[in-house]
Amino acid sequence: MGRLKVFEINLSNSAGVFYAGQVVEGHVLVELTEPMQLREVKLNFDGVARVDWSETDSSNNRTSYSASEKYFTKDELLFGKTDISEGDFSELSNGRHVWPFQFQLPFGLPCSFEGPCGYVRYIITCKINRPMKFDHKIKKIFTILSTLDLNLNPSNMKRVQDSKQKQLCCLWCKSDPISASFHIERQGFVPGEAIKLFAEICNGSNRKISKSFVELRMVTTYRATTSTTLSSRVIASISRPEIPAHSEDIWSGEELIIPSVPPSFLEGCNIIDIRYFVQLNVDPAGPALDLEIPLEVVIGTIPLMSVVKQNPPMAPVAFNDALSWPLPPPSKPGSAQIFPDLAPPSYNECITGRVNIKDKEDEYTRGDFVFAPAYTYYNWGHASALPE
């Protein structure tokens, strides 16, 4: 196996999940089968966001857009000399070497995020710098969570509603409209909660409505210096059957469960923004566009106090083999915990799944590059309504 038998970065929190403001602790483990000459063993902590996409115009000209933000960077020398000159090196003996480390995370960091056109990513890199030879390098990706307390904005308690109607046309014929009113009891929710759906649909047309359905959409905005782009993804859905011509249908509290997703707004990041919409779709049979009623919801990390008092979540269950997890910190530095008796959340991998985060410069870098951030998930005993 060569001189380097083991090269690992291990975190004290094996799940690799931390809140902004907490301390990241762990150690670097190196095991050599024989002594190694090197300049230094250095650890680097990085927090960065990046967006990157391309667009093609009508003339087939391709334009690329990108932007980035740096949240922190810090180097820590684990072994070697602080000042090294050309040809200067040290010798690391054979055997097992363990270097502990600690890093204080700043407050106000945006939470980890992986999307099709950008990311917020937190990385620990360790490099063994060797004279006249390729360096050994390993990366460790970890999740940082931010706190979005729904209780800090009174509008999260308010009912959200809208209504629309649509005329169906078929050649020279015009029928009475289809119409719908749609509302939810409040705007603020956390993952694991159920959004209760209320709607009245009137099919005044001569055609049947194939179905009505509600989707929970995550809409992400990516911002570069001179352009923006959007991506929209359905993360949960539920449907009701067809509505005959000149008939009505009622949604009377059907539940749409919020899966594990990042909080709204991605606060702290200026180049990526996340919004959520619960949208009623009325789908007429034949050639016609759906009637759509979107309502914006806010997905936070700390639930509304009124909800917790009426229906407290249960003790967490293990999601994705999670063993030990951090407790959510206070909403603001120095403030008290809002719900001292609230059962802590679990932390579930993001519903969008794992992605390969290996960059071009990582061709010879060790580490696990298949990654998905984990987000808060409260146990109200619901099963998620996954997209159909």
Secondary structure, DSSP 4 states (H G I P E B T S, - for coil): --SEEEEEEEESSTT-EEETTSEEEEEEEEEESS-EEESEEEEEEEEEEEEEEEEE-TT--EEEEEEEEEEEEEEEEEEE-SS--TT--EEEPSEEEEEEEEEEPPTTPPPPEEETTEEEEEEEEEEEE-TTSPPEEEEEEEEEE---BGGG-GGGGS-EEEEEEE--EETTEE-PPEEEEEEES-SEE-TT-EEEEEEEEEE-SSS-EEEEEEEEEEEEEEE-SS-EEEEEEEEEEEEE--B-TTEEEEEEEEEEE--S-PPGGGTT-SSEEEEEEEEEEEEESSS-PPEEEEEEEEE-SB--HHHHHHSPPBPP--STT----PPP--SSTTPPPS-TTSPPPEEEE-TT--EE---GGGTT-BS--EE--EEEE-BSS-------
